[in-house]
Amino acid sequence: MTRTPLPAALNLRELLESLLGREVDGAVITSPVDPHKHPGAMVGAYVDDQLQLRALLLADLALTAYTGAAIALMGPRVAEDVLRSELLSPVLYDNASEILNVAASLFNAAGAPHVRLYEAYAPREVLPPDVDKWVLAQVARLDMELTISGYGAGRMSVLVI
């Protein structure tokens, strides 16, 4: 069995475009998303069939709000209200969680362990120690700035453990 693959930037961008029905521009960057920095980040934890942590996906508050609004065809003002208040609404949390759930497909490849979303943690939610220790670790990772047409930009980090 091979390791869980790190998705390519193109695959991540294309997944978001297909889910949101909008053009998504992306650029690889060097600064990781840090959920400990205010105003936090949404964290998706992915596990294999033995519940071993295999991957993490972190989206800053801006990207979480914009994707959560765009997938539900809500206007960008809904996301901008989140950015002003720095509080993610339950509806946008649920929408963003569904995006994280579908994003598990990025990690599933022939010969690699089957991976699924185990838990989605809201921005500023305390992460369990077994997840928290990996968010800034030196592992295979992809850090991107993504811009959703008609909405706005945010950052995402994808880590394979």
trRosetta pair geometry for C-beta under 8 A, 3 or more apart (Angstrom, degrees):
i j d omega theta_ij theta_ji phi_ij phi_ji
1 111 6.2 172 -140 173 49 66
1 112 6.8 101 -178 -128 84 26
1 113 6.2 59 173 -56 133 75
2 5 7.6 24 122 -56 120 87
2 109 7.5 -48 77 90 125 112
2 111 4.6 50 10 125 107 108
2 112 5.0 -55 78 -82 90 73
3 112 6.5 -14 103 -126 25 101
3 160 7.1 95 150 156 110 127
4 46 8.0 147 -159 110 157 125
4 48 7.7 -135 -64 -69 121 107
4 54 4.5 109 -33 175 158 115
4 55 5.7 -129 135 -47 149 110
4 107 5.1 -2 -169 -170 109 104
4 109 8.0 134 -149 24 46 101
4 112 5.4 111 -102 -177 42 126
4 113 6.1 -50 -68 49 90 95
4 115 5.8 65 -123 -52 127 140
4 160 5.1 -163 96 -152 102 111
4 161 7.7 24 50 50 131 57
5 107 6.6 173 57 -146 68 50
5 109 4.9 35 5 1 130 145
5 112 6.0 -102 -14 -69 86 160
5 160 7.0 -101 130 -105 16 159
6 140 4.5 -125 -56 147 137 120
6 141 7.2 -126 -133 -81 133 11
6 142 6.0 145 174 -28 110 108
6 158 6.8 132 -156 116 82 110
6 160 4.6 -118 -76 -5 81 134
7 11 4.6 -119 -175 81 105 128
7 12 5.4 121 115 -53 128 90
7 106 3.9 -36 -65 -178 145 111
7 107 7.0 -80 -42 -69 101 54
7 142 6.8 -86 72 13 73 155
7 158 6.2 -47 43 142 100 162
8 11 4.6 96 58 2 82 103
8 12 7.2 -150 93 -4 45 85
8 142 7.9 153 -151 -103 18 153
9 12 5.8 -56 -152 36 34 112
9 13 6.3 31 154 -16 67 108
9 26 5.9 -175 175 121 103 134
9 28 5.5 -84 -86 -66 150 101
9 142 6.1 -170 -75 -167 77 130
9 144 6.0 144 -133 -88 101 131
10 13 5.8 -57 -146 40 30 110
10 14 6.1 27 157 -16 66 110
11 14 5.9 -57 -142 41 28 109
11 15 6.3 33 156 -24 63 105
11 106 6.0 133 131 -130 120 95
12 15 5.9 -53 -150 31 28 112
12 16 6.7 24 154 -13 62 106
12 26 7.1 126 91 -121 103 168
12 103 7.9 30 -130 -140 78 107
12 106 6.5 38 -87 -119 72 146
12 142 6.9 -178 -24 115 151 145
12 144 6.7 168 99 8 146 160
12 146 8.0 -110 129 -82 109 134
12 156 7.3 -173 173 98 138 140
12 158 6.6 -136 -93 -30 141 148
13 16 6.0 -59 -154 38 31 109
13 17 6.4 32 151 -20 66 107
13 24 5.2 -168 -161 98 79 111
13 25 7.7 -7 -144 -158 128 12
13 26 4.3 -122 -87 -1 122 138
13 144 7.8 -140 -63 -177 92 158
13 146 6.9 -174 -106 -122 81 109
14 17 5.5 -51 -144 36 35 114
14 18 6.3 33 158 -18 66 104
15 18 6.0 -58 -150 37 29 107
15 19 6.4 22 155 -14 64 110
15 102 7.2 169 -179 125 112 105
15 103 6.4 103 141 -109 150 72
15 105 7.2 168 -121 73 130 112
15 106 6.3 -63 -45 -68 160 107
16 19 5.8 -60 -144 41 31 108
16 20 5.7 7 167 0 69 118
16 24 4.6 32 100 -27 118 172
16 67 6.9 -81 -143 -116 108 117
16 99 7.6 36 -113 -158 76 122
16 146 6.7 39 62 -170 174 147
16 148 7.4 -109 156 -94 123 99
17 20 6.4 -68 -132 50 22 95
17 21 7.7 97 173 -74 53 8
17 22 6.7 -122 -136 78 63 44
17 23 6.4 7 -122 -125 110 29
17 24 4.8 -133 -67 15 82 104
18 21 7.7 23 -173 -67 23 49
19 67 7.9 26 104 -162 125 103
19 71 6.0 -26 149 -108 97 109
19 99 6.0 109 152 -119 160 89
19 102 6.2 145 -94 87 131 155
20 24 6.8 96 48 -53 138 116
20 67 6.6 -96 -81 -138 124 72
20 70 4.5 11 -148 130 113 123
20 71 5.6 -80 -103 -78 68 67
20 148 6.3 -89 162 -142 165 119
21 70 7.9 -169 50 162 79 96
22 70 5.9 -81 12 -168 140 130
22 148 5.7 61 100 -172 135 86
22 149 4.7 -157 173 55 105 98
22 150 6.2 -108 -143 31 139 114
22 151 7.4 89 119 -5 166 111
23 148 7.9 144 86 -158 51 45
23 149 4.1 56 60 -22 89 138
24 146 5.7 -5 -178 -171 107 104
24 147 6.9 157 -159 77 56 47
24 148 5.5 -19 -106 -101 84 61
24 149 7.0 -111 -71 -8 39 84
25 146 7.1 157 82 -156 49 51
25 147 4.5 -7 57 55 98 104
25 149 7.6 96 -11 -56 91 83
26 144 5.1 -9 -166 -173 108 128
26 145 7.0 156 -152 80 56 50
26 146 4.9 -13 -100 -104 87 76
26 147 7.5 -166 -72 20 42 69
27 144 6.6 148 75 -155 39 75
27 145 5.0 -9 59 55 93 98
28 142 7.0 -80 -124 -163 100 81
28 143 6.8 88 -164 76 67 63
28 144 5.7 -49 -102 -98 46 76
29 143 5.1 -84 73 121 78 101
29 144 6.3 132 13 -126 88 20
29 145 5.1 72 -32 -21 131 96
29 155 6.9 -62 44 -129 144 112
30 143 6.5 94 -134 75 9 137
31 143 6.4 -173 75 161 34 148
31 155 7.6 -44 91 -147 93 156
32 58 7.6 53 173 67 89 140
32 135 7.8 146 146 156 132 71
32 136 6.2 154 87 -119 149 71
32 141 6.8 -13 -104 153 116 151
32 143 5.1 -108 -96 -97 55 133
32 157 4.7 47 -155 -98 80 150
33 41 4.9 114 163 -115 116 163
33 58 4.1 -171 86 116 128 117
33 59 6.8 -69 -140 -109 170 11
33 60 5.2 -142 -134 -54 114 84
33 143 7.1 178 -13 -134 75 94
33 155 5.1 171 -79 114 100 108
33 156 6.4 -23 -31 -139 141 19
33 157 4.2 -148 22 -2 97 110
34 37 4.5 65 92 -1 110 108
34 41 7.2 144 86 -4 26 132
34 135 7.1 105 -134 139 53 117
34 136 6.3 24 -111 -78 91 115
35 40 5.5 25 -165 -159 70 67
35 41 4.0 -104 -97 47 76 98
35 43 5.6 -27 -74 -51 154 118
35 58 5.9 -118 -50 -144 103 124
35 121 7.7 43 -159 100 156 122
35 123 7.1 -151 -149 -132 89 61
35 124 7.9 -161 174 -64 87 31
35 127 6.8 85 96 -36 146 131
35 135 5.8 -82 19 -158 107 155
36 40 7.8 27 -91 -109 7 65
36 135 7.7 138 -20 97 97 147
37 40 7.5 -177 80 -74 47 31
38 86 7.6 2 179 -159 92 141
38 124 7.9 32 -117 -87 63 108
39 61 4.7 -12 88 -20 111 156
39 86 4.2 -136 -127 -151 143 107
39 123 6.1 30 133 162 80 139
39 124 7.0 -56 173 -47 60 112
40 61 6.0 78 73 -58 70 107
40 122 7.8 36 134 135 141 62
40 123 3.2 126 104 -175 118 86
40 124 3.9 -102 -61 -45 156 68
40 125 7.7 104 -169 10 145 57
41 58 4.9 42 136 -178 138 96
41 59 6.0 168 -169 80 93 34
41 60 4.8 -56 -105 -102 99 42
41 61 6.6 -108 -95 -39 47 62
41 64 7.2 160 -157 -31 55 128
41 123 5.7 98 2 -109 6 87
42 58 7.2 161 81 -153 49 49
42 59 4.9 -10 56 59 99 93
42 61 7.6 118 -20 -93 84 46
42 64 4.4 120 -4 -101 127 137
42 88 7.5 88 -67 -82 110 169
42 93 7.6 174 -110 -131 128 72
42 96 5.6 -33 179 138 178 140
42 97 8.0 -126 -173 -72 135 64
42 100 7.3 -126 138 -56 119 136
42 120 6.5 0 -179 -177 104 96
42 121 6.8 164 -159 82 53 57
42 122 6.2 -30 -110 -133 82 33
42 123 5.7 -53 -57 -49 62 76
43 56 6.2 -23 -165 -165 95 106
43 57 7.3 150 -157 79 46 50
43 58 5.2 -10 -104 -102 75 79
43 120 7.2 162 84 -157 48 49
43 121 4.3 -4 57 53 97 109
43 125 7.9 -130 31 63 105 105
43 127 6.2 5 56 -99 160 121
43 131 6.8 114 141 161 141 130
43 135 7.0 -58 -116 -102 135 118
44 56 6.7 150 78 -160 59 52
44 57 4.2 -2 52 55 111 99
44 58 7.7 -152 24 -67 69 38
44 97 7.8 148 -96 -133 104 57
44 100 3.6 -174 -89 -159 142 129
44 103 6.8 99 87 68 166 129
44 117 5.6 -55 -169 -131 110 105
44 119 7.6 176 -149 91 48 45
44 120 5.2 -17 -101 -105 74 78
44 121 7.8 -161 -71 20 29 72
45 53 6.2 -54 -171 -127 102 102
45 56 6.0 -16 -104 -106 58 79
45 117 7.4 99 72 -159 48 61
45 118 4.9 -53 101 58 94 107
45 119 5.0 9 45 55 112 85
45 120 7.8 -161 18 -78 72 33
45 121 7.2 54 -17 -13 104 105
45 131 5.1 -69 -94 -113 133 127
46 53 7.4 97 76 -155 50 60
46 54 5.4 -66 107 65 93 92
46 55 4.2 -5 56 62 125 91
46 56 7.0 -157 17 -74 87 31
46 57 7.3 60 -23 -8 114 96
46 104 5.9 158 -124 -115 121 88
46 107 6.0 118 147 21 159 164
46 115 4.8 38 164 174 117 112
46 116 6.6 174 -150 85 79 22
46 117 5.8 -49 -97 -96 75 44
46 118 6.3 158 -121 -2 19 90
47 50 7.9 -126 167 74 101 48
47 51 4.9 0 171 -145 145 41
47 52 6.1 142 -156 64 86 32
47 53 5.7 -50 -97 -92 80 40
47 54 6.1 131 -130 4 26 92
47 115 6.9 164 83 -146 21 71
47 116 6.6 -29 62 61 70 72
47 118 4.3 57 1 -55 113 129
48 51 7.3 -84 67 -14 60 12
48 52 5.1 -6 36 53 106 89
48 54 5.2 93 -39 -43 90 131
48 113 4.0 -22 -124 153 129 136
48 114 6.4 110 -149 70 73 56
48 115 5.8 -47 -87 -92 61 65
49 113 6.9 -139 8 -171 87 100
49 114 5.7 50 -41 63 103 104
51 118 7.1 98 -140 -113 76 135
52 113 8.0 -26 64 153 112 168
53 56 7.6 12 -178 -54 111 89
53 118 7.7 -83 -102 14 72 151
53 130 6.3 175 -21 146 144 105
53 131 6.7 -173 -118 -93 149 69
53 134 7.1 -163 136 -13 141 158
53 161 5.7 12 120 58 92 153
54 107 6.6 120 118 175 122 145
54 113 6.4 -148 -99 79 149 126
54 115 5.0 -113 73 -111 146 120
54 160 7.0 -20 159 -152 71 71
54 161 5.9 -166 -165 53 22 92
55 107 5.1 -135 -1 -100 158 147
55 115 6.2 38 17 -166 118 152
55 158 7.1 -6 -175 -175 111 81
55 159 6.2 164 -157 89 62 58
55 160 5.0 -23 -102 -107 93 58
55 161 6.3 -161 -79 9 35 84
56 131 6.9 126 -99 -160 125 89
56 134 5.9 155 -16 108 142 122
56 135 6.5 -112 135 -99 164 64
56 157 7.7 7 107 107 98 93
56 158 7.5 173 89 -153 56 39
56 159 4.5 6 52 53 95 108
56 161 7.2 64 -9 -32 92 111
57 100 6.0 179 74 -132 131 93
57 103 5.8 26 -54 120 172 148
57 156 6.9 -8 -174 -172 86 104
57 157 7.5 170 -154 88 42 52
57 158 5.3 -4 -109 -108 77 74
57 159 7.7 -162 -72 25 37 69
58 135 6.5 85 -66 -145 146 98
58 156 6.7 160 85 -156 55 54
58 157 4.5 1 55 54 106 95
58 158 7.9 -159 25 -70 68 34
58 159 7.6 33 -3 -4 103 106
59 63 4.4 -116 -173 92 101 116
59 64 4.7 133 110 -62 114 81
59 67 7.1 -48 -176 18 158 138
59 96 7.0 -143 70 -165 145 124
59 154 6.5 53 -176 128 86 130
59 155 7.5 168 -150 93 50 49
59 156 4.8 -13 -101 -105 75 88
60 63 5.3 86 55 16 74 99
60 64 6.9 -137 97 -7 34 94
60 154 5.0 -156 65 -172 101 102
60 155 4.7 52 -4 53 124 86
60 156 7.5 -119 4 -70 76 47
61 64 5.6 -58 -144 39 30 114
61 65 6.1 28 159 -18 67 108
61 82 7.0 -159 169 140 100 108
61 83 6.8 137 123 -103 110 69
61 86 6.8 -4 -177 -144 166 65
61 88 6.7 -138 -142 -61 91 105
61 123 5.1 35 -87 -92 94 162
61 154 7.5 -143 75 -134 39 131
62 65 6.0 -60 -149 37 26 107
62 66 6.2 18 158 -13 65 111
62 79 7.7 71 -159 170 55 112
62 83 6.0 41 -101 -97 77 118
62 152 6.3 -97 180 115 107 121
62 153 6.7 14 135 98 134 48
62 154 3.5 -178 94 -94 94 106
62 155 7.5 63 57 11 110 67
63 66 5.8 -56 -139 42 32 107
63 67 5.9 25 164 -13 68 109
63 146 6.1 72 -121 60 124 109
63 153 7.5 -30 -79 161 84 38
63 154 2.6 -153 -48 93 79 136
63 155 6.2 -135 -23 42 132 30
63 156 5.7 -129 130 -56 170 91
64 67 6.4 -59 -142 41 22 102
64 68 6.0 22 159 -19 60 115
64 88 6.3 -35 121 -109 128 135
64 92 7.0 94 142 149 85 108
64 93 8.0 13 170 -102 119 52
64 96 4.8 20 -159 -120 81 157
64 123 6.7 -161 39 -41 162 115
64 154 7.1 -141 1 162 54 167
65 68 5.8 -59 -142 40 25 112
65 69 6.2 20 160 -14 63 109
65 78 7.7 -169 -179 116 93 75
65 79 3.8 126 142 -147 101 85
65 80 7.9 150 140 -40 138 24
65 82 4.0 -170 -119 75 134 144
65 83 6.1 -143 51 -47 166 83
65 88 6.6 -137 -79 -113 86 87
65 92 5.8 5 -125 -178 57 149
65 154 7.7 143 41 -61 81 149
66 69 6.0 -58 -145 39 27 106
66 70 6.0 23 159 -18 65 113
66 76 7.2 4 -124 -130 83 84
66 79 4.8 68 -82 -147 52 160
66 148 5.0 166 151 33 124 136
66 151 4.2 120 -155 147 106 132
66 152 5.0 -137 -91 56 137 87
66 153 7.7 64 -15 -15 167 7
66 154 5.9 -176 22 -8 125 123
67 70 5.7 -56 -137 40 30 109
67 71 6.1 29 166 -21 66 107
67 95 7.3 180 120 126 73 103
67 96 5.7 93 89 -108 107 84
67 99 5.4 -6 151 -44 130 171
67 148 6.8 175 -78 -59 63 151
67 154 7.9 -95 -18 45 97 137
68 71 6.5 -53 -143 31 22 106
68 72 7.0 -1 162 4 56 113
68 74 8.0 -12 122 40 69 129
68 79 7.1 144 63 -94 89 96
68 88 7.6 104 10 -157 167 105
68 91 7.4 125 167 118 116 68
68 92 3.4 85 133 -160 149 78
68 93 7.1 13 -120 -37 148 19
68 94 7.9 102 -144 62 111 52
68 95 3.9 117 -149 81 74 117
68 96 4.2 -45 -72 -45 103 91
68 99 7.6 -112 -78 -3 59 129
69 72 6.4 -80 -157 49 29 97
69 74 4.2 -96 -157 75 79 107
69 75 7.0 -53 176 80 123 26
69 76 6.5 119 118 -109 149 35
69 78 4.5 159 -116 78 122 115
69 79 4.2 -102 -5 -46 145 101
69 92 6.4 -14 -53 -112 70 109
69 95 7.5 125 -45 94 24 159
69 151 6.6 154 79 -129 116 126
70 73 7.5 30 -173 -78 34 31
70 74 7.6 -82 -56 50 21 72
70 79 7.9 7 -30 -45 78 139
70 148 5.5 -104 -56 169 160 148
70 150 7.7 123 -112 82 109 103
70 151 5.3 -67 -65 -55 116 150
71 95 5.1 164 68 -176 120 111
71 98 7.1 -177 138 79 158 118
71 99 6.3 -144 -53 -63 154 109
72 91 7.3 -9 -33 160 174 108
72 95 5.2 -79 -32 -107 115 142
74 78 4.3 -14 145 13 128 154
74 79 7.7 136 100 -30 112 82
75 78 5.8 123 68 -7 65 93
76 79 5.5 -54 -162 40 54 110
76 80 6.0 55 143 -23 78 105
76 150 6.4 -152 -49 145 123 70
76 151 4.7 -179 -105 -125 105 59
76 152 6.6 119 -153 -19 120 98
77 80 5.2 -54 -141 40 37 114
77 81 6.3 47 155 -27 67 98
78 81 5.9 -50 -156 27 28 113
78 82 7.1 30 145 -17 59 102
78 89 7.8 -72 -180 20 97 141
78 92 7.2 171 145 -71 111 121
79 82 5.5 -51 -158 31 39 115
79 83 6.6 37 148 -18 68 103
79 92 7.4 135 -97 -122 70 143
79 151 6.2 46 34 -164 157 104
79 152 6.7 -162 113 27 138 123
80 83 5.5 -50 -148 36 38 112
80 84 6.5 40 152 -20 67 102
80 152 7.7 122 -74 -26 84 147
81 84 5.7 -53 -148 35 33 111
81 85 6.2 12 160 -1 67 111
82 85 6.2 -67 -141 50 27 96
82 86 7.5 85 164 -92 57 11
82 87 6.7 -120 -145 75 68 46
82 88 5.7 41 -151 -103 124 51
82 89 6.5 -103 -90 -8 107 87
82 92 6.3 -49 -77 42 149 170
83 86 7.1 23 -167 -75 28 53
88 92 5.4 -123 -170 86 85 115
88 93 5.2 103 135 -64 118 91
88 96 7.7 -51 -165 15 136 144
88 122 6.0 -158 62 -159 135 105
88 123 5.7 122 -14 26 128 112
89 92 4.8 86 58 13 86 101
89 93 6.9 -144 95 -8 43 87
90 93 5.4 -53 -145 35 33 116
90 94 6.4 33 157 -19 66 103
91 94 5.9 -54 -152 35 30 109
91 95 6.4 28 152 -16 64 107
92 95 5.5 -51 -143 39 36 113
92 96 6.1 34 157 -16 67 107
93 96 6.0 -59 -145 41 26 107
93 97 6.2 32 153 -25 63 108
93 120 7.7 150 179 121 85 125
93 122 5.6 -22 -125 -103 126 108
94 97 5.5 -52 -146 33 30 116
94 98 6.7 33 154 -21 62 100
95 98 5.8 -52 -156 29 32 111
95 99 7.0 33 147 -17 63 101
96 99 5.4 -48 -154 32 40 114
96 100 6.6 42 148 -18 67 101
96 120 7.3 157 109 -176 88 143
97 100 5.5 -51 -151 36 36 113
97 101 6.4 43 148 -25 65 102
97 117 7.9 137 -175 157 76 154
97 120 4.2 -164 -119 42 93 167
98 101 5.3 -46 -148 30 36 118
98 102 6.6 32 155 -13 65 102
99 102 6.0 -56 -150 40 32 106
99 103 6.2 40 149 -29 64 108
100 103 5.3 -52 -146 30 33 120
100 104 7.8 58 151 -38 57 79
100 117 5.5 106 130 -116 93 141
100 120 5.1 135 64 -98 156 119
101 104 6.4 -31 -178 -7 38 110
101 117 4.7 -97 -107 18 57 149
101 120 7.8 -64 -49 -47 80 126
102 105 6.3 -24 171 3 59 112
103 106 5.4 -18 -178 3 68 118
103 117 7.6 79 61 -67 84 116
104 107 6.0 -62 -168 36 51 106
104 108 6.6 44 143 -24 78 110
104 115 5.6 -160 -163 110 93 85
104 116 5.2 22 -148 -128 157 39
104 117 5.2 -114 -58 -32 119 80
105 108 5.7 -60 -143 33 40 111
106 158 7.4 -72 122 -146 148 147
107 112 7.4 -130 159 125 69 141
107 115 4.2 -37 105 59 128 148
107 160 7.3 160 -124 -105 107 103
108 112 6.8 -173 -148 80 36 112
108 114 6.0 23 -121 -134 108 58
108 115 5.7 -148 -68 38 79 86
109 112 4.5 56 61 14 84 126
112 115 7.7 -28 130 -18 109 106
117 120 6.6 5 179 -51 124 90
121 125 4.5 -146 -176 77 90 128
121 127 5.7 49 -175 -97 174 79
121 131 7.4 144 -19 121 146 158
122 125 4.4 96 58 -27 76 122
127 131 4.7 -116 177 89 110 112
127 132 4.0 143 95 -69 117 91
127 135 7.1 104 61 -39 175 133
128 131 5.0 79 62 14 82 103
128 132 6.6 -159 87 -12 34 95
129 132 5.5 -56 -129 40 31 113
129 133 6.2 37 171 -29 65 103
130 133 6.7 -39 -142 21 23 111
131 134 6.4 -75 -170 34 37 106
131 135 7.2 48 147 -47 72 96
132 135 6.1 -37 -154 -3 40 115
133 137 6.8 43 141 -56 65 121
134 137 4.8 -55 -145 7 49 128
134 139 6.8 -8 -159 0 94 144
134 159 6.2 159 153 123 107 151
134 161 5.6 -38 -137 -91 144 126
135 159 7.5 -162 -128 -3 34 157
137 159 7.3 94 59 -159 94 144
137 161 7.8 55 73 -110 143 93
139 159 5.4 71 80 -166 120 102
139 160 6.4 -152 145 74 113 52
139 161 5.7 -25 -159 -103 162 54
140 159 7.1 131 84 -158 58 55
140 160 4.5 -21 78 56 112 103
141 157 6.1 -7 -173 -173 115 96
141 158 6.5 158 -156 83 62 52
141 159 4.7 -16 -102 -101 95 72
141 160 7.3 -164 -76 18 48 68
142 157 7.1 161 83 -155 50 50
142 158 4.5 -1 53 53 98 104
143 155 7.1 0 -175 -174 84 107
143 156 7.6 177 -149 92 45 47
143 157 4.8 -10 -104 -105 76 86
143 158 7.9 -159 -69 25 38 64
144 155 6.8 166 90 -152 47 63
144 156 5.3 -10 61 60 94 87
144 157 7.7 169 20 -83 65 40
144 158 7.9 17 5 0 107 99
145 153 6.1 17 175 -177 94 116
145 154 7.5 -171 -151 103 62 22
145 155 5.4 -36 -99 -97 62 77
146 153 6.6 170 89 -147 41 69
146 154 6.3 -19 61 65 85 67
146 155 7.3 141 16 -110 78 25
146 156 5.9 12 -1 5 124 114
147 152 7.0 -87 -143 157 72 27
147 153 4.1 -29 -96 -90 80 93
148 151 4.1 -3 91 49 111 121
148 152 6.6 7 50 49 89 38
148 153 7.5 177 14 -84 65 41
